[in-house]
């Protein structure tokens, strides 16, 4: 029996679909957006909350697909009207396959490929479990549809997001920032002494989800205020902690970029407002659980905004605000595409490589953002992984290896597979192998050959050994500093001397009265025994008063309670300073037992 080559059996992908009549579903809408004086379009699937961005030619082509015209006829009609914008047929195939996969297009058959024409669109989405494996630090579980009650609440909460409320939030944020700068040493002390305490960690587990719930509620309310639908709310397990989330991605269809920015920034504003109020409350509250809770809210709201939600280098709220502000949609994805284009065009030498640059000024954004975002993602991922290693060693090691695989190995494999057909088609295999070998050799030299410093600077906490407090034994003014800061002292040595005006005169008067009563008692023993007995009680009171004043006089000498080295802190401010009984002035420390925890 004769065999037929597979390439002869399989038609060209365009020939397979050119005579078909696919059409867009009724739930698909197309919205016009303006980016850098250019018109783009967002295709929305209102049922599945999926969105695609396309250019003017693709939009015109899709409008021709009305189940009457074939794909070929629609493509020819669009090409007649916009000849300068017409892409190749492979781009049209990818667009149609992606829309079919997103349940936006019907009537398009499966395409059997010779190459990789539909690989970008026809591949099935990974299952939820596989997505969880690929993103082990952020697993999403949808729970409810909040659209109905958000629609009821949105008009009743307009004042919360009005201009006066935002102005008040700005005032509170400035006030909180000034307080933070003025109380910075106290904040550092509180963090070091209380934040990682087990009781406070438990408190964090309750506060963090509540704060993030308010954050997500802000997104949903602002999105509903301008008519967007919000149909998904659930929990995201962020590093094993349950955190609420709201899918307000339907706001991406807003034509006004400032409305899109407002929805993306709403959560940040809510979090900053709550953290500002919490910091102000922390300053005025007395030490206790409530004060710890306020510090936690201020810390989480501030740090998460700076490092995560408000940071455009990660694809959270700040990223979408930034993309709309500079009018470059899909900045992260297109930055990666541009870096891949540079690699293919200049490193491998593939001619005809397509650049994602579509507007003036995008090129510098793609280069700077792509590199900065990659480095920052690595930093955050490894910081989280190393933190977990410190808490759960085995699990942390496994997570670190998995993060290495996700951040380096998987993108490398996917990228090489994607450009492999182009490399083979243009006979660039030898150059490609040379480039890969050069990169591998550079990595090997960096990590295994080039000598690196053997010392590392790290932050540590000094734990003092046995120490005895140096406290004032009485009220008075510091008159003399006998032992100086850092001096070695022995138990019983006088460290400081106090002066209390009037104490010595009261002591002499008490001594004279006691002597007078004793003389009187001796004389009465001969003349009147009853009167002598009464004087005995007066003698007891006078003796107690004298002994108390004498004890106070001795307390003016502050002595060392143990052998060690004297630590007085702000020793230069001590002379002439008034102190009360019990005030802490310093410590006597055994420096032989000092430990440094790194």
C-alpha positions as CSV (number, residue, x, y, z in Angstrom):
1,X,0.0,0.0,0.0
2,X,1.3,3.4,-0.9
3,X,2.1,5.8,1.9
4,X,1.3,9.5,1.7
5,X,3.4,12.2,3.5
6,X,1.6,13.9,6.3
7,X,2.4,17.3,4.8
8,X,0.5,16.3,1.7
9,X,-2.5,15.0,3.6
10,X,-2.9,18.2,5.7
11,X,-4.1,21.3,4.0
12,X,-2.7,24.7,4.5
13,X,-4.4,26.1,7.7
14,X,-5.8,29.1,5.7
15,X,-7.3,26.8,3.1
16,X,-9.1,24.9,5.9
17,X,-11.0,27.9,7.2
18,X,-11.1,30.3,4.3
19,X,-14.6,29.0,3.1
20,X,-16.1,28.7,6.6
21,X,-18.7,31.2,8.0
22,X,-17.9,31.8,11.7
23,X,-19.7,34.5,13.6
24,X,-19.4,36.3,16.9
25,X,-21.7,35.3,19.8
26,X,-24.5,37.7,20.9
27,X,-22.8,38.2,24.3
28,X,-19.6,39.6,22.6
29,X,-19.2,43.4,22.6
30,X,-16.5,45.6,21.0
31,X,-15.4,48.8,22.7
32,X,-13.3,51.6,21.3
33,X,-10.2,52.9,23.2
34,X,-7.7,55.6,22.4
35,X,-4.0,55.0,23.1
36,X,-1.3,57.6,22.2
37,X,-3.6,59.1,19.5
38,X,-4.2,55.7,18.0
39,X,-7.5,53.8,18.0
40,X,-7.7,50.3,19.5
41,X,-10.6,48.0,20.3
42,X,-11.4,45.7,23.3
43,X,-13.4,42.6,22.6
44,X,-15.4,41.6,25.6
45,X,-17.1,38.3,26.5
46,X,-19.6,39.4,29.1
47,X,-20.4,35.8,30.2
48,X,-16.9,34.6,30.9
49,X,-15.2,37.9,31.8
50,X,-12.5,37.5,29.1
51,X,-11.1,40.4,27.0
52,X,-8.9,40.8,23.9
53,X,-7.4,43.9,22.4
54,X,-7.2,44.3,18.7
55,X,-6.4,46.9,16.0
56,X,-8.7,48.6,13.6
57,X,-8.2,46.0,10.8
58,X,-9.1,43.1,13.1
59,X,-12.2,44.9,14.4
60,X,-13.3,45.6,10.8
61,X,-12.6,42.0,9.8
62,X,-14.6,40.6,12.8
63,X,-17.6,42.9,11.9
64,X,-17.7,41.2,8.5
65,X,-18.2,37.8,10.1
66,X,-22.0,37.7,10.2
67,X,-22.5,34.0,9.1
68,X,-23.0,35.2,5.5
69,X,-19.5,36.1,4.5
70,X,-16.8,33.5,4.6
71,X,-13.5,34.1,6.4
72,X,-11.8,34.6,3.1
73,X,-14.4,37.1,1.9
74,X,-14.3,39.0,5.2
75,X,-10.5,39.2,5.0
76,X,-10.6,40.5,1.4
77,X,-13.3,43.1,2.2
78,X,-11.3,44.4,5.2
79,X,-8.1,44.4,3.1
80,X,-9.7,46.6,0.5
81,X,-10.7,49.2,3.0
82,X,-7.5,49.1,5.1
83,X,-4.7,47.8,2.8
84,X,-1.9,49.3,4.8
85,X,-3.0,47.6,8.1
86,X,-3.6,44.1,6.7
87,X,-1.7,41.4,8.5
88,X,-0.8,38.0,7.1
89,X,-3.2,35.1,7.2
90,X,-1.4,33.5,10.2
91,X,-2.3,36.4,12.4
92,X,-6.0,36.1,11.4
93,X,-5.9,32.3,12.2
94,X,-4.4,33.1,15.6
95,X,-7.1,35.7,16.3
96,X,-9.9,33.4,15.3
97,X,-8.6,30.5,17.3
98,X,-8.1,32.6,20.4
99,X,-11.7,34.0,20.1
100,X,-13.1,30.5,19.7
101,X,-11.2,29.3,22.7
102,X,-12.6,32.2,24.7
103,X,-16.2,31.2,23.6
104,X,-16.6,34.4,21.6
105,X,-16.8,32.8,18.2
106,X,-18.9,30.0,16.7
107,X,-18.8,28.1,13.5
108,X,-15.0,27.8,13.2
109,X,-13.7,24.2,12.8
110,X,-10.6,22.7,14.3
111,X,-7.5,23.4,12.3
112,X,-5.0,20.7,11.6
113,X,-1.6,22.4,11.3
114,X,1.5,21.8,9.3
115,X,3.4,24.2,11.5
116,X,2.5,26.2,14.5
117,X,-0.2,28.4,13.1
118,X,-2.8,27.9,15.8
119,X,-0.6,27.0,18.6
120,X,-1.3,30.3,20.3
121,X,-5.0,30.0,20.2
122,X,-6.1,26.4,20.0
123,X,-4.2,25.0,22.9
124,X,-6.6,24.3,25.7
125,X,-6.3,26.3,28.9
126,X,-4.6,24.5,31.8
127,X,-7.0,23.0,34.3
128,X,-7.5,24.8,37.6
129,X,-5.3,22.3,39.4
130,X,-2.5,22.8,36.9
131,X,-2.8,26.6,37.2
132,X,-2.5,26.2,41.0
133,X,0.7,24.2,40.5
134,X,2.1,26.9,38.2
135,X,1.2,29.6,40.7
136,X,1.8,28.0,44.1
137,X,1.8,31.4,45.9
138,X,-1.6,32.6,44.6
139,X,-4.5,30.1,44.2
140,X,-7.9,31.5,43.4
141,X,-11.2,29.9,44.4
142,X,-14.4,31.7,43.1
143,X,-17.3,31.7,45.6
144,X,-20.2,34.1,44.9
145,X,-21.6,36.6,42.4
146,X,-21.7,40.0,44.2
147,X,-23.1,42.0,41.2
148,X,-26.6,42.4,42.7
149,X,-25.7,43.7,46.1
150,X,-22.8,45.8,44.8
151,X,-25.4,47.4,42.4
152,X,-27.5,48.2,45.4
153,X,-24.6,49.5,47.5
154,X,-22.8,51.5,44.8
155,X,-25.2,54.5,44.6
156,X,-25.5,54.6,48.3
157,X,-21.7,54.9,48.8
158,X,-21.0,57.7,46.2
159,X,-19.9,60.1,49.0
160,X,-17.2,57.7,50.1
161,X,-15.4,58.1,46.7
162,X,-16.4,61.7,46.1
163,X,-13.9,64.6,45.8
164,X,-14.4,65.7,49.5
165,X,-13.7,62.2,50.7
166,X,-10.6,61.8,48.5
167,X,-9.3,65.3,49.7
168,X,-9.8,64.1,53.3
169,X,-8.0,60.9,52.6
170,X,-5.0,62.9,51.2
171,X,-4.9,65.1,54.3
172,X,-4.9,62.0,56.6
173,X,-2.2,60.4,54.4
174,X,0.0,63.5,54.7
175,X,-0.6,63.7,58.5
176,X,0.2,60.0,58.9
177,X,3.4,60.4,56.9
178,X,4.5,63.3,59.0
179,X,3.7,61.3,62.2
180,X,5.6,58.3,60.8
181,X,8.7,60.4,60.2
182,X,8.6,62.0,63.6
183,X,7.9,58.7,65.4
184,X,10.2,56.6,63.2
185,X,12.4,55.3,66.1
186,X,9.3,54.3,68.1
187,X,7.9,52.5,65.0
188,X,11.2,50.6,64.6
189,X,11.2,49.6,68.2
190,X,7.6,48.4,68.1
191,X,8.3,46.4,64.9
192,X,11.3,44.7,66.4
193,X,9.8,43.9,69.8
194,X,6.1,43.1,68.9
195,X,5.5,42.4,65.2
196,X,6.8,38.9,65.1
197,X,5.5,37.9,68.5
198,X,3.3,34.8,68.2
199,X,0.3,36.6,69.6
200,X,0.7,39.4,67.1
201,X,1.2,36.9,64.2
202,X,-2.2,35.4,65.2
203,X,-3.7,38.9,65.2
204,X,-2.3,39.4,61.7
205,X,-4.1,36.4,60.4
206,X,-7.4,38.0,61.3
207,X,-6.5,41.6,60.3
208,X,-5.0,40.9,56.8
209,X,-8.1,39.3,55.2
210,X,-10.3,42.0,56.6
211,X,-8.1,44.8,55.3
212,X,-7.9,43.1,51.9
213,X,-11.6,42.6,51.9
214,X,-12.1,46.4,52.2
215,X,-9.5,46.8,49.5
216,X,-11.4,44.6,47.1
217,X,-14.8,46.1,48.0
218,X,-13.4,49.5,46.9
219,X,-12.7,48.0,43.4
220,X,-16.1,46.5,43.1
221,X,-18.0,49.7,44.2
222,X,-16.1,52.0,41.9
223,X,-16.5,49.6,39.0
224,X,-20.3,49.3,39.6
225,X,-20.6,53.1,40.0
226,X,-19.8,53.5,36.3
227,X,-21.8,50.6,35.1
228,X,-19.4,47.7,35.0
229,X,-20.6,44.3,36.0
230,X,-18.9,42.4,38.8
231,X,-19.8,38.7,38.7
232,X,-17.0,37.0,40.6
233,X,-15.9,37.2,44.3
234,X,-13.9,34.6,46.1
235,X,-10.7,33.7,48.1
236,X,-7.1,33.8,46.9
237,X,-4.7,31.8,49.1
238,X,-1.7,34.1,49.1
239,X,1.3,32.2,50.7
240,X,-1.3,29.9,52.4
241,X,-3.3,32.9,53.8
242,X,-7.0,33.3,52.7
243,X,-7.5,36.7,51.1
244,X,-10.8,38.0,49.5
245,X,-10.7,39.1,45.9
246,X,-13.2,40.7,43.5
247,X,-13.0,40.4,39.7
248,X,-13.6,43.9,38.4
249,X,-11.9,43.3,35.1
250,X,-15.0,44.3,33.2
251,X,-13.9,47.9,33.9
252,X,-11.3,47.4,31.2
253,X,-14.1,48.1,28.7
254,X,-14.5,51.7,29.9
255,X,-13.6,54.2,27.1
256,X,-12.4,56.8,29.6
257,X,-9.0,55.9,30.8
258,X,-9.4,57.9,34.0
259,X,-12.4,55.7,35.0
260,X,-10.2,52.6,34.4
261,X,-7.5,54.2,36.5
262,X,-10.0,55.0,39.3
263,X,-11.2,51.4,39.5
264,X,-7.7,50.1,39.6
265,X,-6.6,52.6,42.2
266,X,-9.7,52.3,44.4
267,X,-8.2,49.5,46.5
268,X,-5.0,51.3,47.0
269,X,-6.8,54.4,48.1
270,X,-8.9,52.4,50.6
271,X,-5.9,50.7,52.0
272,X,-3.9,53.9,52.4
273,X,-6.8,55.6,54.1
274,X,-7.2,52.8,56.6
275,X,-3.5,52.6,57.2
276,X,-3.3,56.4,57.8
277,X,-6.2,56.3,60.3
278,X,-4.5,53.3,62.0
279,X,-1.2,55.0,62.3
280,X,-2.7,58.1,63.8
281,X,-4.6,55.9,66.3
282,X,-1.4,54.0,67.1
283,X,0.3,57.3,68.2
284,X,-2.5,58.1,70.7
285,X,-3.4,54.7,72.0
286,X,-1.9,53.1,75.2
287,X,0.1,49.9,74.8
288,X,-2.1,46.8,74.3
289,X,-3.8,44.6,71.8
290,X,-5.8,47.4,70.1
291,X,-2.5,49.4,69.6
292,X,-0.9,46.3,68.1
293,X,-3.8,45.9,65.8
294,X,-3.5,49.5,64.6
295,X,0.2,49.0,63.9
296,X,-0.6,45.9,61.9
297,X,-3.1,47.8,59.8
298,X,-0.7,50.7,59.2
299,X,2.2,48.3,58.4
300,X,0.2,46.0,56.0
301,X,-1.5,48.9,54.3
302,X,1.8,50.8,53.8
303,X,4.1,48.0,52.9
304,X,1.7,46.1,50.6
305,X,1.1,49.3,48.7
306,X,4.8,50.1,48.2
307,X,5.9,46.5,47.4
308,X,2.9,44.9,45.8
309,X,-0.5,46.5,45.0
310,X,0.8,50.0,44.3
311,X,4.0,48.8,42.5
312,X,3.7,48.8,38.7
313,X,6.5,46.2,38.4
314,X,4.1,43.6,39.6
315,X,0.8,42.9,37.8
316,X,-1.5,44.2,40.5
317,X,-3.4,47.4,40.8
318,X,-0.5,49.8,40.4
319,X,0.4,48.1,37.1
320,X,-3.0,48.7,35.5
321,X,-3.0,52.3,36.7
322,X,0.5,52.8,35.2
323,X,-0.5,51.2,31.9
324,X,-3.4,53.5,31.5
325,X,-1.5,56.5,32.7
326,X,1.2,56.1,30.0
327,X,-1.3,54.7,27.5
328,X,0.5,51.5,26.8
329,X,-1.9,48.5,27.3
330,X,-0.5,45.1,28.1
331,X,2.9,46.7,29.0
332,X,4.2,43.6,30.7
333,X,3.4,41.1,28.0
334,X,4.5,43.4,25.2
335,X,7.7,44.2,27.0
336,X,8.6,40.5,27.1
337,X,7.6,40.2,23.4
338,X,9.9,43.1,22.5
339,X,12.9,41.6,24.5
340,X,12.2,38.3,22.6
341,X,12.1,40.3,19.3
342,X,15.5,41.8,20.1
343,X,16.9,38.4,20.9
344,X,15.6,36.8,17.7
345,X,16.6,39.8,15.5
346,X,20.0,40.6,16.8
347,X,21.3,37.6,18.8
348,X,20.0,34.8,16.5
349,X,19.8,36.9,13.3
350,X,16.2,36.0,12.3
351,X,15.1,38.3,9.6
352,X,11.4,39.4,9.4
353,X,10.9,39.1,13.2
354,X,7.9,41.2,14.2
355,X,8.2,44.0,16.7
356,X,5.3,44.7,19.1
357,X,6.1,48.4,19.0
358,X,3.0,50.2,17.5
359,X,3.5,53.8,18.7
360,X,6.3,56.3,19.2
361,X,8.0,56.1,22.5
362,X,7.0,52.6,23.4
363,X,10.4,51.1,22.6
364,X,12.2,52.6,25.7
365,X,9.3,51.7,27.9
366,X,9.4,48.1,26.8
367,X,13.2,47.7,27.4
368,X,13.3,49.5,30.8
369,X,10.1,47.9,32.1
370,X,10.8,44.4,30.9
371,X,14.2,44.3,32.6
372,X,13.1,46.0,35.8
373,X,10.0,43.9,36.2
374,X,11.9,40.6,35.7
375,X,14.5,41.6,38.3
376,X,11.8,42.7,40.8
377,X,9.7,39.6,40.4
378,X,12.8,37.5,41.1
379,X,13.6,39.5,44.2
380,X,10.0,39.2,45.6
381,X,9.7,35.5,44.7
382,X,13.0,34.6,46.4
383,X,12.4,36.8,49.4
384,X,9.1,35.0,50.0
385,X,10.7,31.6,49.4
386,X,13.6,32.3,51.7
387,X,11.3,33.5,54.4
388,X,9.4,30.2,54.2
389,X,12.7,28.3,54.3
390,X,13.4,30.0,57.6
391,X,10.0,28.9,59.0
392,X,9.4,25.5,57.3
393,X,12.8,24.3,55.9
394,X,11.8,21.3,53.7
395,X,8.7,23.0,52.3
396,X,10.7,26.2,51.7
397,X,13.5,24.3,49.8
398,X,10.9,22.6,47.6
399,X,9.2,26.0,46.9
400,X,12.5,27.6,46.1
401,X,13.4,25.0,43.5
402,X,9.9,25.3,42.1
403,X,10.2,29.1,41.8
404,X,13.6,28.6,40.0
405,X,11.8,26.3,37.5
406,X,9.0,28.7,37.0
407,X,11.1,31.9,36.7
408,X,14.0,30.5,34.6
409,X,13.5,27.0,33.2
410,X,9.9,27.1,32.0
411,X,10.2,30.6,30.2
412,X,13.4,29.4,28.6
413,X,11.8,26.2,27.3
414,X,8.7,27.9,26.1
415,X,10.7,30.7,24.3
416,X,13.0,28.2,22.6
417,X,10.1,26.1,21.4
418,X,8.4,29.2,20.1
419,X,11.3,30.3,17.9
420,X,12.4,26.9,16.9
421,X,10.4,26.8,13.6
422,X,11.7,30.2,12.6
423,X,15.3,29.1,13.4
424,X,14.9,26.0,11.3
425,X,13.2,27.9,8.4
426,X,16.1,30.4,8.1
427,X,18.9,27.9,8.8
428,X,20.0,29.7,11.9
429,X,20.5,26.5,14.1
430,X,24.2,26.9,14.3
431,X,24.1,30.5,15.4
432,X,21.3,29.6,17.9
433,X,23.3,26.9,19.4
434,X,26.3,29.2,19.7
435,X,24.2,31.9,21.5
436,X,22.7,29.4,23.9
437,X,26.2,27.9,24.6
438,X,27.5,31.4,25.3
439,X,24.7,32.2,27.7
440,X,25.2,28.8,29.5
441,X,28.9,29.4,29.7
442,X,28.3,32.9,31.2
443,X,26.0,31.6,33.8
444,X,28.5,28.8,34.7
445,X,31.4,31.3,35.0
446,X,29.3,33.7,37.1
447,X,28.2,31.0,39.6
448,X,31.1,28.5,39.6
449,X,34.3,30.1,38.4
450,X,34.5,33.8,39.1
451,X,35.5,34.2,42.8
452,X,33.0,36.2,44.9
453,X,33.6,37.8,48.3
454,X,33.5,35.3,51.1
455,X,32.0,37.8,53.5
456,X,28.4,38.9,53.6
457,X,26.9,42.0,55.2
458,X,23.6,41.0,56.9
459,X,21.3,42.7,59.4
460,X,21.5,41.2,62.9
461,X,20.1,41.7,66.4
462,X,22.5,41.9,69.3
463,X,21.2,40.0,72.4
464,X,22.9,41.1,75.6
465,X,23.8,38.6,78.2
466,X,23.0,38.9,81.9
467,X,22.4,42.5,82.8
468,X,21.3,44.4,85.8
469,X,19.4,47.7,85.6
470,X,20.8,50.9,87.0
471,X,17.9,52.7,88.6
472,X,17.5,55.8,90.7
473,X,16.9,55.0,94.3
474,X,15.4,58.4,95.2
475,X,14.1,61.7,93.7
476,X,16.9,64.1,92.9
477,X,19.3,65.8,90.5
478,X,22.3,64.0,89.1
479,X,25.3,65.8,90.5
480,X,28.3,63.5,89.8
481,X,29.0,60.7,87.3
482,X,31.6,58.5,89.0
483,X,31.8,55.7,86.5
484,X,31.6,56.5,82.8
485,X,29.8,54.8,79.9
486,X,31.6,51.6,78.9
487,X,33.7,51.4,82.1
488,X,34.1,48.0,83.8
489,X,32.7,48.1,87.3
490,X,32.3,45.7,90.3
491,X,29.3,45.0,92.5
492,X,28.9,47.8,95.0
493,X,30.8,50.4,93.1
494,X,29.3,53.9,93.2
495,X,28.2,54.8,89.7
496,X,26.4,58.2,90.1
497,X,25.6,60.6,92.9
498,X,22.3,62.5,93.3
499,X,21.5,65.7,95.2
500,X,18.1,66.5,96.7
501,X,17.9,70.1,98.1
502,X,16.7,70.2,101.7
503,X,17.3,66.5,102.4
504,X,20.4,67.0,104.5
505,X,18.8,69.8,106.6
506,X,15.7,67.6,107.2
507,X,18.0,64.8,108.2
508,X,19.9,67.0,110.8
509,X,16.6,68.2,112.2
510,X,15.3,64.7,112.6
511,X,18.6,63.7,114.3
512,X,18.4,66.6,116.7
513,X,14.7,65.9,117.6
514,X,15.6,62.3,118.3
515,X,18.4,63.3,120.5
516,X,16.2,65.8,122.3
517,X,13.5,63.2,123.0
518,X,16.1,60.7,124.4
519,X,17.4,63.4,126.8
520,X,13.9,64.3,127.9
521,X,13.1,60.6,128.4
522,X,16.1,60.2,130.7
523,X,15.0,63.1,132.9
524,X,11.4,61.9,133.2
525,X,12.5,58.4,134.3
526,X,13.3,60.0,137.7
527,X,10.5,62.6,138.0
528,X,7.4,61.0,136.2
529,X,7.3,57.4,134.9
530,X,3.9,57.9,133.2
531,X,5.2,60.9,131.2
532,X,8.4,58.9,130.4
533,X,6.3,56.1,128.9
534,X,4.5,58.6,126.6
535,X,7.9,60.0,125.4
536,X,8.9,56.4,124.4
537,X,6.2,56.4,121.7
538,X,7.5,59.8,120.4
539,X,11.0,58.4,120.3
540,X,9.8,55.5,118.1
541,X,8.2,57.9,115.6
542,X,11.2,60.2,115.5
543,X,13.6,57.2,115.1
544,X,11.5,55.9,112.1
545,X,11.5,59.3,110.5
546,X,15.3,59.6,111.0
547,X,16.0,56.2,109.6
548,X,13.8,56.9,106.5
549,X,15.6,60.1,105.8
550,X,19.0,58.3,106.3
551,X,17.9,55.6,103.8
552,X,17.0,58.3,101.3
553,X,20.4,59.9,101.8
554,X,22.1,56.6,101.1
555,X,19.9,56.1,98.0
556,X,21.4,59.2,96.5
557,X,24.4,57.0,95.8
558,X,23.6,54.7,92.8
559,X,25.7,51.6,93.0
560,X,26.3,48.6,90.7
561,X,24.3,45.5,91.4
562,X,26.8,43.2,89.7
563,X,30.1,43.0,88.0
564,X,30.2,44.0,84.3
565,X,30.5,46.9,81.9
566,X,28.4,50.1,82.5
567,X,26.0,51.2,79.7
568,X,24.5,54.6,80.4
569,X,23.0,55.3,76.9
570,X,22.8,59.1,76.7
571,X,25.5,59.8,79.3
572,X,26.1,63.3,78.0
573,X,22.6,64.4,79.0
574,X,22.7,63.1,82.5
575,X,24.5,65.8,84.5
576,X,22.0,68.1,86.2
577,X,19.0,66.0,85.1
578,X,16.2,65.5,87.6
579,X,15.2,61.9,88.0
580,X,12.5,60.2,90.0
581,X,12.8,57.2,92.2
582,X,12.8,54.0,90.0
583,X,13.8,55.8,86.7
584,X,16.0,53.6,84.5
585,X,19.4,55.2,83.8
586,X,21.3,52.3,82.2
587,X,22.5,48.8,82.7
588,X,25.5,46.9,83.9
589,X,26.1,44.2,81.2
590,X,28.2,41.1,81.1
591,X,29.7,41.5,77.6
592,X,31.2,38.0,77.7
593,X,27.7,36.6,77.1
594,X,26.7,38.8,74.2
595,X,25.0,36.9,71.2
596,X,24.3,38.2,67.7
597,X,21.3,36.7,66.0
598,X,21.5,36.9,62.1
